[in-house]
Amino acid sequence: MRNLALSALLPFFILTVSAIQQSPHDPFAIIAEFDRIASDSLWPSFDPRSIPVAIYDGEKTYLFRHPSPPKEFSKIEDHKDAWVFKGQHPTLRANTDIDLNGTRTATIILDQSTRRSVRELAAIVIHETFHVFQRQRHPTWVGNEAELFVYPVADASLLQLQRLETEALRRALAATESSEMKCWAKSALEIRHARFARLPEGSVAYERGTELNEGLAQYVEFRAARTLKAPSLPKDEFAPDDIRRRCYAVGQSLAVLLDRLDPAWPRRLGGGQALSLDELLGATLSNFPTQSCGFSEAEREMVLTKAEIDIEEVRAKKIALRNDFLSQLGWKIIVIADEKELLWPQGFDPLNVHRVGDGEVLHMRWLKLGNAAGM
């Protein structure tokens, strides 16, 4: 069967749409496990079971515990507080949180290709309900996703500092002695301070906001799943442009280090202090006078050399992605907006975008644009 690909080439954005496969997982089993693991205190004042959840399983959209379900949802008689919509509801586009009929709702899209257990999927639901909690209690815990389009990913010396910082965090998490853990944690913060001094303010705010937003949600998810493994800080490092995914891991890493130094830190962070996770860790470490660890000159040179190689590889990959997209056979739709009424992004998947040239972004999964004339 031939596939019909719909694409739009705009002055600033390129769009492709991909299909979502059917999932074998039972939404009711996931919600039952969600209720079971949500019984523990995962974060101060956070009750995941008080937040509505919508799950698309590949055939139907199930809605749980919503105070005013949209009229297109039908009540499921055998289940309390459960409704169903045949097909994928138009509002569900990703694992995220949305305003559904006036109520913030966590949304989950299951994928047949996933091999996650019911418990892991339930923990992902908790991740998304925590985002609803964040929007309600801590609306400033977020990064401006548009900063991804201007983040300086091609600066090798900045990437060198970023990777030395990541390695210091990795060593701090792996340390078996408290003194070694504090030593490497302090080193990571010193390198970060030097890196942030050279980054644009918007890039710094993006990292800190995303670490609070996604890093803490991943921290809560891992606690709910009761996984004992450390955050994923790969030895071979993140790609130069994989800024957002790195923020998940670094934010969670900072939270785990805070756990080891001051178990009461979530109440201090959630109590209204205008601190980022790295600033809170720095303030906590100041109570434990210690020397920072250091990297040798050979280690620094090796990291810089690899950074330069990786940046060139990413640059070549982006050129290939752009050329492959534009050389596809089939229909092409070109949308030209009035210069006075540009089409601004109203939603996109920040984990599936690539900056491929000056003013051009390749959207691999989803994009919503609009102006006063329409969307």
C-alpha positions as CSV (number, residue, x, y, z in Angstrom):
1,M,0.0,0.0,0.0
2,R,1.3,3.4,-0.9
3,N,1.8,5.9,1.9
4,L,0.7,9.5,1.5
5,A,3.0,12.0,3.1
6,L,1.8,15.5,3.9
7,S,4.5,18.1,4.3
8,A,4.6,21.9,4.5
9,L,7.7,24.0,3.8
10,L,7.5,27.4,5.6
11,P,10.1,30.2,6.0
12,F,10.8,29.0,9.5
13,F,9.3,25.6,10.0
14,I,9.1,22.2,8.2
15,L,6.6,19.6,9.1
16,T,6.2,15.9,8.8
17,V,3.5,13.7,10.3
18,S,4.0,10.1,11.5
19,A,1.6,7.5,12.5
20,I,1.1,6.2,16.0
21,Q,0.9,2.4,16.4
22,Q,-1.6,0.5,18.5
23,S,-0.6,-0.5,22.0
24,P,-1.3,-3.9,23.6
25,H,-1.4,-2.4,27.1
26,D,-4.7,-2.2,29.1
27,P,-5.4,1.4,30.3
28,F,-7.4,0.0,33.3
29,A,-4.4,-2.1,34.4
30,I,-2.2,0.9,34.1
31,I,-4.5,3.1,36.2
32,A,-4.8,0.4,38.8
33,E,-1.0,0.2,39.1
34,F,-0.9,4.0,39.0
35,D,-3.2,4.1,42.1
36,R,-1.0,1.5,43.8
37,I,2.3,3.2,43.4
38,A,0.9,6.7,43.9
39,S,0.1,5.9,47.5
40,D,3.6,6.8,48.6
41,S,4.6,10.4,49.3
42,L,6.4,11.3,46.1
43,W,6.6,15.0,46.5
44,P,5.2,17.4,49.2
45,S,1.5,18.1,48.7
46,F,1.4,16.1,45.4
47,D,-1.4,13.6,45.1
48,P,-1.3,12.1,41.6
49,R,-4.8,10.4,42.0
50,S,-6.5,13.8,42.2
51,I,-5.5,14.7,38.6
52,P,-7.5,13.6,35.6
53,V,-5.8,11.3,33.1
54,A,-6.5,10.6,29.4
55,I,-4.9,7.5,27.7
56,Y,-5.0,6.6,24.0
57,D,-4.3,2.9,23.5
58,G,-4.2,2.9,19.7
59,E,-8.0,2.4,19.2
60,K,-9.8,4.4,21.9
61,T,-9.1,7.3,24.2
62,Y,-10.0,6.6,27.9
63,L,-10.6,9.4,30.3
64,F,-10.3,8.9,34.1
65,R,-11.5,11.1,37.0
66,H,-12.4,14.2,35.0
67,P,-14.9,16.5,36.6
68,S,-16.6,17.5,33.4
69,P,-15.8,15.2,30.5
70,P,-16.3,16.6,27.0
71,K,-19.7,15.5,25.5
72,E,-18.1,13.3,22.9
73,F,-16.9,10.9,25.7
74,S,-19.3,8.1,26.7
75,K,-19.6,6.9,30.3
76,I,-18.2,3.4,31.0
77,E,-20.9,1.9,33.2
78,D,-18.8,-0.8,34.8
79,H,-16.1,1.6,35.9
80,K,-16.4,4.6,38.3
81,D,-15.1,7.9,36.9
82,A,-14.2,6.5,33.5
83,W,-15.2,7.5,30.0
84,V,-14.3,6.5,26.5
85,F,-14.0,8.1,23.0
86,K,-13.7,6.0,19.9
87,G,-10.4,6.8,18.2
88,Q,-7.7,9.3,19.1
89,H,-9.2,12.4,20.6
90,P,-8.0,15.5,18.8
91,T,-6.5,17.0,21.9
92,L,-4.1,14.1,22.5
93,R,-0.8,14.5,20.7
94,A,1.9,13.4,23.1
95,N,2.7,12.4,26.7
96,T,2.1,15.8,28.2
97,D,-0.6,17.8,30.0
98,I,-3.4,19.8,28.4
99,D,-6.5,21.9,29.1
100,L,-9.3,19.5,28.5
101,N,-12.7,21.1,28.8
102,G,-11.4,23.6,31.3
103,T,-9.4,21.1,33.5
104,R,-5.7,20.4,33.3
105,T,-5.4,16.7,32.3
106,A,-2.4,14.4,32.0
107,T,-2.3,12.7,28.6
108,I,-0.6,9.4,27.6
109,I,-0.2,7.9,24.2
110,L,0.7,4.2,24.3
111,D,2.8,2.6,21.6
112,Q,2.7,-1.0,20.5
113,S,6.5,-0.9,20.0
114,T,7.1,-0.2,23.7
115,R,8.4,-3.0,25.9
116,R,7.8,-1.2,29.2
117,S,6.1,-3.0,32.0
118,V,2.7,-1.9,33.4
119,R,4.6,-0.5,36.4
120,E,6.9,1.6,34.2
121,L,3.9,2.9,32.2
122,A,2.1,3.8,35.5
123,A,5.2,5.7,36.6
124,I,5.1,7.6,33.3
125,V,1.5,8.6,34.1
126,I,2.7,9.9,37.4
127,H,5.4,11.9,35.5
128,E,2.7,13.6,33.5
129,T,0.4,14.2,36.5
130,F,3.3,15.8,38.2
131,H,3.5,18.3,35.3
132,V,-0.1,19.2,36.0
133,F,0.8,19.7,39.7
134,Q,3.8,21.9,38.6
135,R,1.6,24.1,36.4
136,Q,-0.8,24.7,39.3
137,R,1.7,25.2,42.1
138,H,5.0,26.2,40.4
139,P,4.2,27.8,37.0
140,T,7.7,29.3,36.7
141,W,9.3,25.8,36.7
142,V,9.5,25.7,32.9
143,G,11.9,26.5,30.0
144,N,11.0,28.5,26.9
145,E,11.2,25.8,24.2
146,A,11.8,28.4,21.5
147,E,15.3,28.8,23.0
148,L,16.2,25.4,21.4
149,F,16.2,27.2,18.0
150,V,18.9,29.6,19.1
151,Y,21.0,27.6,21.6
152,P,24.7,27.8,20.6
153,V,25.3,24.1,19.9
154,A,28.3,24.7,17.5
155,D,30.7,26.2,20.1
156,A,33.2,23.5,20.8
157,S,34.6,25.2,23.9
158,L,31.1,25.5,25.4
159,L,30.4,21.9,24.6
160,Q,33.7,20.9,26.3
161,L,32.6,22.6,29.5
162,Q,29.2,21.0,29.3
163,R,30.7,17.6,28.9
164,L,33.2,18.1,31.8
165,E,30.2,19.2,33.9
166,T,28.3,16.1,33.0
167,E,31.2,13.8,33.7
168,A,31.7,15.5,37.1
169,L,28.1,14.8,37.9
170,R,28.4,11.2,36.7
171,R,31.4,10.7,39.0
172,A,29.6,12.3,41.9
173,L,26.7,10.0,41.5
174,A,29.0,6.9,41.2
175,A,31.1,7.9,44.3
176,T,31.0,5.4,47.2
177,E,32.5,7.9,49.7
178,S,30.7,11.0,50.8
179,S,33.8,13.2,50.5
180,E,34.3,12.0,46.9
181,M,30.7,12.7,46.1
182,K,30.8,16.2,47.5
183,C,34.1,16.9,45.7
184,W,32.8,16.0,42.3
185,A,29.5,17.7,42.9
186,K,31.3,20.9,43.7
187,S,33.5,20.6,40.6
188,A,30.4,20.1,38.5
189,L,28.9,23.4,39.8
190,E,32.2,25.3,39.3
191,I,32.3,24.2,35.7
192,R,28.7,25.1,35.2
193,H,29.3,28.5,36.7
194,A,32.0,29.1,34.1
195,R,29.9,27.8,31.3
196,F,26.8,29.8,32.2
197,A,29.0,33.0,32.3
198,R,29.5,32.5,28.5
199,L,26.0,31.3,27.6
200,P,23.2,33.7,26.5
201,E,20.8,34.4,29.3
202,G,18.0,32.7,27.5
203,S,20.0,29.5,27.2
204,V,20.8,29.5,30.9
205,A,17.1,30.1,31.8
206,Y,16.1,27.3,29.4
207,E,18.4,24.8,31.1
208,R,17.4,25.7,34.6
209,G,13.7,25.9,33.8
210,T,13.7,22.5,32.0
211,E,15.7,20.9,34.7
212,L,13.0,22.0,37.2
213,N,10.2,21.0,34.8
214,E,11.4,17.7,33.2
215,G,14.2,16.8,35.5
216,L,12.0,16.8,38.6
217,A,9.2,15.0,36.8
218,Q,11.7,12.3,35.8
219,Y,12.9,12.2,39.4
220,V,9.4,11.6,40.7
221,E,8.7,9.0,38.0
222,F,11.8,7.0,39.0
223,R,10.8,7.2,42.6
224,A,7.3,5.9,41.8
225,A,8.8,3.1,39.7
226,R,11.1,2.3,42.6
227,T,14.1,2.0,40.3
228,L,17.4,1.9,42.0
229,K,19.5,2.8,39.0
230,A,21.2,6.2,38.8
231,P,20.1,8.8,36.2
232,S,21.3,8.1,32.7
233,L,24.4,10.2,32.2
234,P,26.1,8.3,29.3
235,K,29.8,7.9,29.3
236,D,29.9,8.7,25.6
237,E,27.9,11.9,26.2
238,F,24.8,13.5,24.7
239,A,24.8,14.7,21.2
240,P,25.8,18.5,20.9
241,D,22.2,19.4,20.0
242,D,20.5,17.1,22.5
243,I,20.0,19.9,25.0
244,R,16.5,19.0,26.2
245,R,17.1,15.3,26.8
246,R,20.3,16.2,28.7
247,C,18.2,18.5,31.0
248,Y,16.0,15.6,32.0
249,A,19.0,13.6,33.2
250,V,20.9,16.5,34.7
251,G,17.9,17.8,36.6
252,Q,17.2,14.3,38.0
253,S,20.9,14.0,38.9
254,L,20.9,17.2,40.8
255,A,17.8,16.0,42.7
256,V,19.4,12.7,43.6
257,L,22.5,14.5,44.9
258,L,20.3,16.8,47.0
259,D,18.6,13.6,48.4
260,R,22.0,12.4,49.6
261,L,22.9,15.7,51.2
262,D,19.6,17.0,52.5
263,P,16.5,14.8,52.4
264,A,14.3,17.8,53.3
265,W,15.3,19.8,50.1
266,P,11.9,19.3,48.3
267,R,10.1,21.3,50.9
268,R,12.7,24.1,50.7
269,L,12.5,24.2,46.9
270,G,8.7,24.0,46.9
271,G,8.3,26.6,49.7
272,G,8.7,29.5,47.4
273,Q,12.4,30.0,47.2
274,A,13.4,31.3,43.8
275,L,16.2,28.9,43.3
276,S,17.2,26.6,40.5
277,L,18.4,23.0,41.3
278,D,22.0,23.9,40.8
279,E,21.7,27.0,43.0
280,L,20.0,24.9,45.7
281,L,22.7,22.2,45.5
282,G,25.4,24.9,45.7
283,A,23.8,26.4,48.9
284,T,23.6,22.9,50.4
285,L,27.2,22.1,49.6
286,S,28.3,25.3,51.3
287,N,27.4,23.6,54.6
288,F,30.0,20.9,53.9
289,P,33.4,22.7,53.3
290,T,35.3,20.6,50.8
291,Q,37.7,20.9,47.9
292,S,36.6,20.5,44.3
293,C,38.0,17.7,42.2
294,G,39.7,18.5,39.0
295,F,40.3,17.1,35.5
296,S,43.8,16.8,34.1
297,E,44.9,18.8,31.1
298,A,45.0,15.6,29.0
299,E,41.3,14.9,29.9
300,R,40.3,18.4,29.0
301,E,42.0,18.2,25.6
302,M,40.5,14.8,24.9
303,V,37.0,16.2,25.6
304,L,37.6,19.2,23.4
305,T,38.8,17.1,20.5
306,K,35.7,14.9,20.7
307,A,33.5,17.9,21.0
308,E,34.9,19.4,17.7
309,I,34.4,16.0,16.0
310,D,30.8,15.6,17.2
311,I,29.8,19.1,16.2
312,E,31.0,18.4,12.6
313,E,29.1,15.1,12.6
314,V,25.9,16.8,13.7
315,R,26.4,19.6,11.1
316,A,26.7,16.9,8.4
317,K,23.7,15.0,9.7
318,K,21.5,18.1,9.6
319,I,22.4,18.8,6.0
320,A,21.6,15.2,5.1
321,L,18.2,15.4,7.0
322,R,17.3,18.6,5.2
323,N,18.3,17.2,1.8
324,D,16.5,13.9,2.4
325,F,13.3,15.7,3.4
326,L,13.2,18.1,0.5
327,S,14.0,15.3,-2.1
328,Q,11.0,13.2,-1.1
329,L,8.6,12.2,-4.0
330,G,5.0,13.2,-3.7
331,W,2.9,16.3,-3.0
332,K,4.3,19.4,-1.4
333,I,2.1,22.1,0.1
334,I,3.7,25.5,0.5
335,V,1.9,27.9,2.9
336,I,2.8,31.6,2.6
337,A,1.7,33.9,5.4
338,D,1.2,37.6,5.2
339,E,4.4,39.4,6.4
340,K,2.2,41.3,8.9
341,E,0.5,38.1,10.1
342,L,3.2,35.5,10.5
343,L,2.4,31.9,11.5
344,W,3.6,31.5,15.0
345,P,4.2,28.1,16.7
346,Q,1.3,27.2,19.0
347,G,2.6,23.7,19.8
348,F,5.4,21.3,18.7
349,D,7.2,18.3,20.0
350,P,10.5,19.7,21.4
351,L,12.1,16.2,21.5
352,N,11.7,15.8,17.7
353,V,12.9,19.0,16.2
354,H,16.2,19.7,14.3
355,R,17.6,23.1,13.4
356,V,18.8,22.4,9.8
357,G,19.8,25.8,8.6
358,D,19.4,29.5,9.1
359,G,15.8,30.1,10.0
360,E,14.8,26.5,9.2
361,V,13.6,23.8,11.6
362,L,12.7,20.3,10.7
363,H,9.8,19.0,12.7
364,M,9.8,15.2,12.7
365,R,6.6,14.6,14.5
366,W,4.1,17.4,15.2
367,L,3.7,21.1,14.6
368,K,0.8,23.5,15.2
369,L,1.0,27.1,13.7
370,G,-1.5,29.9,13.7
371,N,-2.3,33.6,13.4
372,A,-5.4,35.7,13.5
373,A,-6.6,34.1,10.2
374,G,-6.5,30.5,11.3
375,M,-4.3,27.5,12.2
